């Protein structure tokens, strides 16, 4: 039995933005660089080469 039940499991309560939230502009939209890992399977590095001061502290 689940700990919490609701009438409609597809609805969630809205989370309010923090009072000290600051809107940020988009720095750039680019395609992630691609490469090969391990035994040659292709991967894309989402944050390769970006300066860490442009990232959120939780990334």
HTML snippet that shows the backbone in 3Dmol.js (N, CA, C, O; Angstrom):
<script src="https://3Dmol.org/build/3Dmol-min.js"></script>
<div id="view" style="width:600px;height:400px;position:relative"></div>
<script>
const pdb = `
ATOM      1  N   UNK A   1       0.842  -1.173   0.000  1.00  0.00           N
ATOM      2  CA  UNK A   1       0.000   0.000   0.000  1.00  0.00           C
ATOM      3  C   UNK A   1       0.893   1.245   0.000  1.00  0.00           C
ATOM      4  O   UNK A   1       1.829   1.335   0.795  1.00  0.00           O
ATOM      5  N   UNK A   2       0.606   2.211  -0.895  1.00  0.00           N
ATOM      6  CA  UNK A   2       1.414   3.419  -0.919  1.00  0.00           C
ATOM      7  C   UNK A   2       1.207   4.276   0.325  1.00  0.00           C
ATOM      8  O   UNK A   2       0.158   4.223   0.968  1.00  0.00           O
ATOM      9  N   UNK A   3       2.213   5.054   0.647  1.00  0.00           N
ATOM     10  CA  UNK A   3       2.142   5.906   1.831  1.00  0.00           C
ATOM     11  C   UNK A   3       1.160   7.053   1.644  1.00  0.00           C
ATOM     12  O   UNK A   3       0.525   7.487   2.605  1.00  0.00           O
ATOM     13  N   UNK A   4       1.028   7.549   0.416  1.00  0.00           N
ATOM     14  CA  UNK A   4       0.118   8.662   0.134  1.00  0.00           C
ATOM     15  C   UNK A   4      -0.697   8.297  -1.089  1.00  0.00           C
ATOM     16  O   UNK A   4      -0.153   7.807  -2.079  1.00  0.00           O
ATOM     17  N   UNK A   5      -1.983   8.528  -1.028  1.00  0.00           N
ATOM     18  CA  UNK A   5      -2.832   8.285  -2.185  1.00  0.00           C
ATOM     19  C   UNK A   5      -3.563   9.569  -2.541  1.00  0.00           C
ATOM     20  O   UNK A   5      -3.903  10.367  -1.668  1.00  0.00           O
ATOM     21  N   UNK A   6      -3.798   9.755  -3.817  1.00  0.00           N
ATOM     22  CA  UNK A   6      -4.529  10.921  -4.308  1.00  0.00           C
ATOM     23  C   UNK A   6      -5.580  10.458  -5.288  1.00  0.00           C
ATOM     24  O   UNK A   6      -5.509   9.345  -5.809  1.00  0.00           O
ATOM     25  N   UNK A   7      -6.560  11.315  -5.541  1.00  0.00           N
ATOM     26  CA  UNK A   7      -7.621  10.955  -6.482  1.00  0.00           C
ATOM     27  C   UNK A   7      -7.076  10.797  -7.900  1.00  0.00           C
ATOM     28  O   UNK A   7      -7.400   9.834  -8.595  1.00  0.00           O
ATOM     29  N   UNK A   8      -6.242  11.756  -8.324  1.00  0.00           N
ATOM     30  CA  UNK A   8      -5.680  11.719  -9.660  1.00  0.00           C
ATOM     31  C   UNK A   8      -4.151  11.759  -9.529  1.00  0.00           C
ATOM     32  O   UNK A   8      -3.605  12.814  -9.207  1.00  0.00           O
ATOM     33  N   UNK A   9      -3.458  10.670  -9.763  1.00  0.00           N
ATOM     34  CA  UNK A   9      -1.999  10.651  -9.601  1.00  0.00           C
ATOM     35  C   UNK A   9      -1.251  11.486 -10.646  1.00  0.00           C
ATOM     36  O   UNK A   9      -0.041  11.682 -10.524  1.00  0.00           O
ATOM     37  N   UNK A  10      -1.959  11.981 -11.674  1.00  0.00           N
ATOM     38  CA  UNK A  10      -1.304  12.783 -12.703  1.00  0.00           C
ATOM     39  C   UNK A  10      -1.217  14.262 -12.334  1.00  0.00           C
ATOM     40  O   UNK A  10      -0.566  15.032 -13.041  1.00  0.00           O
ATOM     41  N   UNK A  11      -1.851  14.666 -11.256  1.00  0.00           N
ATOM     42  CA  UNK A  11      -1.783  16.072 -10.846  1.00  0.00           C
ATOM     43  C   UNK A  11      -0.836  16.198  -9.664  1.00  0.00           C
ATOM     44  O   UNK A  11      -0.863  15.391  -8.734  1.00  0.00           O
ATOM     45  N   UNK A  12      -0.012  17.208  -9.718  1.00  0.00           N
ATOM     46  CA  UNK A  12       0.925  17.491  -8.637  1.00  0.00           C
ATOM     47  C   UNK A  12       0.750  18.940  -8.208  1.00  0.00           C
ATOM     48  O   UNK A  12       0.416  19.788  -9.036  1.00  0.00           O
ATOM     49  N   UNK A  13       0.967  19.240  -6.937  1.00  0.00           N
ATOM     50  CA  UNK A  13       0.870  20.636  -6.522  1.00  0.00           C
ATOM     51  C   UNK A  13       2.024  21.451  -7.108  1.00  0.00           C
ATOM     52  O   UNK A  13       3.129  20.938  -7.283  1.00  0.00           O
ATOM     53  N   UNK A  14       1.760  22.711  -7.406  1.00  0.00           N
ATOM     54  CA  UNK A  14       2.798  23.579  -7.949  1.00  0.00           C
ATOM     55  C   UNK A  14       3.806  23.938  -6.877  1.00  0.00           C
ATOM     56  O   UNK A  14       3.458  24.106  -5.708  1.00  0.00           O
ATOM     57  N   UNK A  15       5.055  24.054  -7.285  1.00  0.00           N
ATOM     58  CA  UNK A  15       6.124  24.452  -6.378  1.00  0.00           C
ATOM     59  C   UNK A  15       6.397  25.936  -6.630  1.00  0.00           C
ATOM     60  O   UNK A  15       6.670  26.343  -7.760  1.00  0.00           O
ATOM     61  N   UNK A  16       6.324  26.720  -5.589  1.00  0.00           N
ATOM     62  CA  UNK A  16       6.551  28.153  -5.738  1.00  0.00           C
ATOM     63  C   UNK A  16       8.042  28.434  -5.919  1.00  0.00           C
ATOM     64  O   UNK A  16       8.888  27.748  -5.346  1.00  0.00           O
ATOM     65  N   UNK A  17       8.350  29.447  -6.719  1.00  0.00           N
ATOM     66  CA  UNK A  17       9.745  29.847  -6.914  1.00  0.00           C
ATOM     67  C   UNK A  17      10.268  30.480  -5.633  1.00  0.00           C
ATOM     68  O   UNK A  17       9.510  31.142  -4.924  1.00  0.00           O
ATOM     69  N   UNK A  18      11.536  30.294  -5.321  1.00  0.00           N
ATOM     70  CA  UNK A  18      12.096  30.925  -4.129  1.00  0.00           C
ATOM     71  C   UNK A  18      11.990  32.447  -4.215  1.00  0.00           C
ATOM     72  O   UNK A  18      12.023  33.014  -5.307  1.00  0.00           O
ATOM     73  N   UNK A  19      11.863  33.098  -3.078  1.00  0.00           N
ATOM     74  CA  UNK A  19      11.702  34.553  -3.046  1.00  0.00           C
ATOM     75  C   UNK A  19      12.919  35.271  -3.603  1.00  0.00           C
ATOM     76  O   UNK A  19      12.785  36.361  -4.158  1.00  0.00           O
ATOM     77  N   UNK A  20      14.102  34.687  -3.470  1.00  0.00           N
ATOM     78  CA  UNK A  20      15.320  35.342  -3.951  1.00  0.00           C
ATOM     79  C   UNK A  20      15.764  34.834  -5.333  1.00  0.00           C
ATOM     80  O   UNK A  20      16.926  35.001  -5.703  1.00  0.00           O
ATOM     81  N   UNK A  21      14.856  34.222  -6.093  1.00  0.00           N
ATOM     82  CA  UNK A  21      15.196  33.698  -7.414  1.00  0.00           C
ATOM     83  C   UNK A  21      15.517  34.836  -8.383  1.00  0.00           C
ATOM     84  O   UNK A  21      14.854  35.873  -8.376  1.00  0.00           O
ATOM     85  N   UNK A  22      16.535  34.633  -9.211  1.00  0.00           N
ATOM     86  CA  UNK A  22      16.953  35.625 -10.188  1.00  0.00           C
ATOM     87  C   UNK A  22      16.799  35.028 -11.587  1.00  0.00           C
ATOM     88  O   UNK A  22      17.293  33.933 -11.855  1.00  0.00           O
ATOM     89  N   UNK A  23      16.123  35.741 -12.464  1.00  0.00           N
ATOM     90  CA  UNK A  23      15.970  35.266 -13.841  1.00  0.00           C
ATOM     91  C   UNK A  23      17.308  35.387 -14.562  1.00  0.00           C
ATOM     92  O   UNK A  23      17.999  36.398 -14.436  1.00  0.00           O
ATOM     93  N   UNK A  24      17.668  34.353 -15.318  1.00  0.00           N
ATOM     94  CA  UNK A  24      18.927  34.363 -16.067  1.00  0.00           C
ATOM     95  C   UNK A  24      18.638  34.264 -17.552  1.00  0.00           C
ATOM     96  O   UNK A  24      17.650  33.653 -17.958  1.00  0.00           O
ATOM     97  N   UNK A  25      19.488  34.857 -18.353  1.00  0.00           N
ATOM     98  CA  UNK A  25      19.332  34.779 -19.799  1.00  0.00           C
ATOM     99  C   UNK A  25      20.037  33.527 -20.322  1.00  0.00           C
ATOM    100  O   UNK A  25      20.891  32.956 -19.644  1.00  0.00           O
ATOM    101  N   UNK A  26      19.673  33.115 -21.520  1.00  0.00           N
ATOM    102  CA  UNK A  26      20.298  31.957 -22.153  1.00  0.00           C
ATOM    103  C   UNK A  26      21.659  32.375 -22.684  1.00  0.00           C
ATOM    104  O   UNK A  26      21.769  33.373 -23.397  1.00  0.00           O
ATOM    105  N   UNK A  27      22.685  31.627 -22.346  1.00  0.00           N
ATOM    106  CA  UNK A  27      24.049  31.938 -22.791  1.00  0.00           C
ATOM    107  C   UNK A  27      24.253  31.494 -24.238  1.00  0.00           C
ATOM    108  O   UNK A  27      24.761  32.261 -25.057  1.00  0.00           O
ATOM    109  N   UNK A  28      23.859  30.257 -24.557  1.00  0.00           N
ATOM    110  CA  UNK A  28      24.018  29.731 -25.915  1.00  0.00           C
ATOM    111  C   UNK A  28      23.201  28.455 -26.051  1.00  0.00           C
ATOM    112  O   UNK A  28      22.912  27.780 -25.064  1.00  0.00           O
ATOM    113  N   UNK A  29      22.837  28.139 -27.274  1.00  0.00           N
ATOM    114  CA  UNK A  29      22.191  26.867 -27.593  1.00  0.00           C
ATOM    115  C   UNK A  29      23.091  26.180 -28.609  1.00  0.00           C
ATOM    116  O   UNK A  29      23.271  26.679 -29.720  1.00  0.00           O
ATOM    117  N   UNK A  30      23.653  25.040 -28.234  1.00  0.00           N
ATOM    118  CA  UNK A  30      24.593  24.341 -29.102  1.00  0.00           C
ATOM    119  C   UNK A  30      24.319  22.845 -29.078  1.00  0.00           C
ATOM    120  O   UNK A  30      23.546  22.358 -28.253  1.00  0.00           O
ATOM    121  N   UNK A  31      24.953  22.129 -29.984  1.00  0.00           N
ATOM    122  CA  UNK A  31      24.899  20.666 -29.997  1.00  0.00           C
ATOM    123  C   UNK A  31      26.063  20.149 -29.163  1.00  0.00           C
ATOM    124  O   UNK A  31      27.188  20.632 -29.288  1.00  0.00           O
ATOM    125  N   UNK A  32      25.793  19.178 -28.323  1.00  0.00           N
ATOM    126  CA  UNK A  32      26.838  18.615 -27.460  1.00  0.00           C
ATOM    127  C   UNK A  32      27.908  17.942 -28.316  1.00  0.00           C
ATOM    128  O   UNK A  32      27.588  17.282 -29.304  1.00  0.00           O
ATOM    129  N   UNK A  33      29.183  18.107 -27.939  1.00  0.00           N
ATOM    130  CA  UNK A  33      30.235  17.425 -28.693  1.00  0.00           C
ATOM    131  C   UNK A  33      30.119  15.913 -28.541  1.00  0.00           C
ATOM    132  O   UNK A  33      29.748  15.414 -27.478  1.00  0.00           O
ATOM    133  N   UNK A  34      30.434  15.201 -29.596  1.00  0.00           N
ATOM    134  CA  UNK A  34      30.321  13.738 -29.548  1.00  0.00           C
ATOM    135  C   UNK A  34      31.701  13.107 -29.556  1.00  0.00           C
ATOM    136  O   UNK A  34      32.679  13.704 -30.007  1.00  0.00           O
ATOM    137  N   UNK A  35      31.753  11.900 -29.052  1.00  0.00           N
ATOM    138  CA  UNK A  35      32.990  11.139 -29.006  1.00  0.00           C
ATOM    139  C   UNK A  35      32.677   9.673 -28.827  1.00  0.00           C
ATOM    140  O   UNK A  35      31.525   9.261 -28.965  1.00  0.00           O
ATOM    141  N   UNK A  36      33.692   8.875 -28.520  1.00  0.00           N
ATOM    142  CA  UNK A  36      33.498   7.443 -28.331  1.00  0.00           C
ATOM    143  C   UNK A  36      34.043   7.031 -26.972  1.00  0.00           C
ATOM    144  O   UNK A  36      35.084   7.525 -26.539  1.00  0.00           O
ATOM    145  N   UNK A  37      33.341   6.130 -26.304  1.00  0.00           N
ATOM    146  CA  UNK A  37      33.707   5.647 -24.969  1.00  0.00           C
ATOM    147  C   UNK A  37      33.984   4.159 -25.007  1.00  0.00           C
ATOM    148  O   UNK A  37      33.499   3.438 -25.879  1.00  0.00           O
ATOM    149  N   UNK A  38      34.763   3.720 -24.060  1.00  0.00           N
ATOM    150  CA  UNK A  38      34.950   2.283 -23.828  1.00  0.00           C
ATOM    151  C   UNK A  38      35.274   1.507 -25.072  1.00  0.00           C
ATOM    152  O   UNK A  38      36.338   1.679 -25.667  1.00  0.00           O
ATOM    153  N   UNK A  39      34.358   0.651 -25.465  1.00  0.00           N
ATOM    154  CA  UNK A  39      34.579  -0.219 -26.618  1.00  0.00           C
ATOM    155  C   UNK A  39      34.072   0.396 -27.911  1.00  0.00           C
ATOM    156  O   UNK A  39      33.762  -0.314 -28.867  1.00  0.00           O
ATOM    157  N   UNK A  40      33.987   1.726 -27.934  1.00  0.00           N
ATOM    158  CA  UNK A  40      33.654   2.398 -29.180  1.00  0.00           C
ATOM    159  C   UNK A  40      32.216   2.828 -29.338  1.00  0.00           C
ATOM    160  O   UNK A  40      31.783   3.110 -30.455  1.00  0.00           O
ATOM    161  N   UNK A  41      31.452   2.888 -28.247  1.00  0.00           N
ATOM    162  CA  UNK A  41      30.068   3.332 -28.422  1.00  0.00           C
ATOM    163  C   UNK A  41      30.015   4.862 -28.336  1.00  0.00           C
ATOM    164  O   UNK A  41      30.743   5.469 -27.550  1.00  0.00           O
ATOM    165  N   UNK A  42      29.147   5.482 -29.153  1.00  0.00           N
ATOM    166  CA  UNK A  42      29.103   6.944 -29.214  1.00  0.00           C
ATOM    167  C   UNK A  42      28.439   7.549 -27.971  1.00  0.00           C
ATOM    168  O   UNK A  42      27.464   7.010 -27.448  1.00  0.00           O
ATOM    169  N   UNK A  43      28.978   8.660 -27.519  1.00  0.00           N
ATOM    170  CA  UNK A  43      28.409   9.400 -26.387  1.00  0.00           C
ATOM    171  C   UNK A  43      28.424  10.886 -26.725  1.00  0.00           C
ATOM    172  O   UNK A  43      29.179  11.327 -27.591  1.00  0.00           O
ATOM    173  N   UNK A  44      27.588  11.649 -26.038  1.00  0.00           N
ATOM    174  CA  UNK A  44      27.587  13.110 -26.146  1.00  0.00           C
ATOM    175  C   UNK A  44      27.811  13.681 -24.761  1.00  0.00           C
ATOM    176  O   UNK A  44      27.169  13.257 -23.800  1.00  0.00           O
ATOM    177  N   UNK A  45      28.704  14.626 -24.652  1.00  0.00           N
ATOM    178  CA  UNK A  45      29.030  15.274 -23.383  1.00  0.00           C
ATOM    179  C   UNK A  45      28.256  16.582 -23.291  1.00  0.00           C
ATOM    180  O   UNK A  45      28.569  17.535 -24.004  1.00  0.00           O
ATOM    181  N   UNK A  46      27.259  16.639 -22.429  1.00  0.00           N
ATOM    182  CA  UNK A  46      26.372  17.798 -22.350  1.00  0.00           C
ATOM    183  C   UNK A  46      27.103  19.062 -21.935  1.00  0.00           C
ATOM    184  O   UNK A  46      26.813  20.131 -22.471  1.00  0.00           O
ATOM    185  N   UNK A  47      28.045  18.979 -20.998  1.00  0.00           N
ATOM    186  CA  UNK A  47      28.687  20.180 -20.479  1.00  0.00           C
ATOM    187  C   UNK A  47      30.191  20.194 -20.748  1.00  0.00           C
ATOM    188  O   UNK A  47      30.951  20.768 -19.968  1.00  0.00           O
ATOM    189  N   UNK A  48      30.621  19.578 -21.825  1.00  0.00           N
ATOM    190  CA  UNK A  48      32.049  19.527 -22.137  1.00  0.00           C
ATOM    191  C   UNK A  48      32.543  20.904 -22.566  1.00  0.00           C
ATOM    192  O   UNK A  48      31.969  21.527 -23.460  1.00  0.00           O
ATOM    193  N   UNK A  49      33.600  21.370 -21.930  1.00  0.00           N
ATOM    194  CA  UNK A  49      34.233  22.609 -22.326  1.00  0.00           C
ATOM    195  C   UNK A  49      33.579  23.877 -21.823  1.00  0.00           C
ATOM    196  O   UNK A  49      34.073  24.966 -22.112  1.00  0.00           O
ATOM    197  N   UNK A  50      32.479  23.781 -21.075  1.00  0.00           N
ATOM    198  CA  UNK A  50      31.821  24.986 -20.576  1.00  0.00           C
ATOM    199  C   UNK A  50      32.492  25.432 -19.277  1.00  0.00           C
ATOM    200  O   UNK A  50      32.916  24.606 -18.469  1.00  0.00           O
ATOM    201  N   UNK A  51      32.580  26.718 -19.094  1.00  0.00           N
ATOM    202  CA  UNK A  51      33.144  27.266 -17.866  1.00  0.00           C
ATOM    203  C   UNK A  51      32.179  26.947 -16.716  1.00  0.00           C
ATOM    204  O   UNK A  51      30.975  27.175 -16.834  1.00  0.00           O
ATOM    205  N   UNK A  52      32.701  26.426 -15.620  1.00  0.00           N
ATOM    206  CA  UNK A  52      31.852  25.983 -14.516  1.00  0.00           C
ATOM    207  C   UNK A  52      31.094  27.124 -13.832  1.00  0.00           C
ATOM    208  O   UNK A  52      30.113  26.869 -13.134  1.00  0.00           O
ATOM    209  N   UNK A  53      31.525  28.366 -14.016  1.00  0.00           N
ATOM    210  CA  UNK A  53      30.786  29.463 -13.392  1.00  0.00           C
ATOM    211  C   UNK A  53      29.452  29.704 -14.088  1.00  0.00           C
ATOM    212  O   UNK A  53      28.596  30.403 -13.543  1.00  0.00           O
ATOM    213  N   UNK A  54      29.254  29.139 -15.286  1.00  0.00           N
ATOM    214  CA  UNK A  54      27.990  29.270 -16.011  1.00  0.00           C
ATOM    215  C   UNK A  54      27.002  28.172 -15.628  1.00  0.00           C
ATOM    216  O   UNK A  54      25.842  28.233 -16.034  1.00  0.00           O
ATOM    217  N   UNK A  55      27.424  27.180 -14.863  1.00  0.00           N
ATOM    218  CA  UNK A  55      26.551  26.069 -14.495  1.00  0.00           C
ATOM    219  C   UNK A  55      25.928  26.313 -13.128  1.00  0.00           C
ATOM    220  O   UNK A  55      26.476  27.050 -12.308  1.00  0.00           O
ATOM    221  N   UNK A  56      24.787  25.694 -12.892  1.00  0.00           N
ATOM    222  CA  UNK A  56      24.183  25.729 -11.570  1.00  0.00           C
ATOM    223  C   UNK A  56      25.061  24.951 -10.612  1.00  0.00           C
ATOM    224  O   UNK A  56      25.804  24.067 -11.040  1.00  0.00           O
ATOM    225  N   UNK A  57      24.995  25.258  -9.329  1.00  0.00           N
ATOM    226  CA  UNK A  57      25.826  24.523  -8.374  1.00  0.00           C
ATOM    227  C   UNK A  57      25.404  23.070  -8.183  1.00  0.00           C
ATOM    228  O   UNK A  57      26.149  22.291  -7.589  1.00  0.00           O
ATOM    229  N   UNK A  58      24.224  22.688  -8.674  1.00  0.00           N
ATOM    230  CA  UNK A  58      23.733  21.334  -8.469  1.00  0.00           C
ATOM    231  C   UNK A  58      23.919  20.435  -9.665  1.00  0.00           C
ATOM    232  O   UNK A  58      23.491  19.281  -9.634  1.00  0.00           O
ATOM    233  N   UNK A  59      24.554  20.930 -10.736  1.00  0.00           N
ATOM    234  CA  UNK A  59      24.783  20.115 -11.922  1.00  0.00           C
ATOM    235  C   UNK A  59      26.011  19.277 -11.712  1.00  0.00           C
ATOM    236  O   UNK A  59      26.392  18.508 -12.594  1.00  0.00           O
TER     237      UNK A  59
END
`;
const viewer = $3Dmol.createViewer("view");
viewer.addModel(pdb, "pdb");
viewer.setStyle({}, {cartoon: {color: "spectrum"}});
viewer.zoomTo();
viewer.render();
</script>
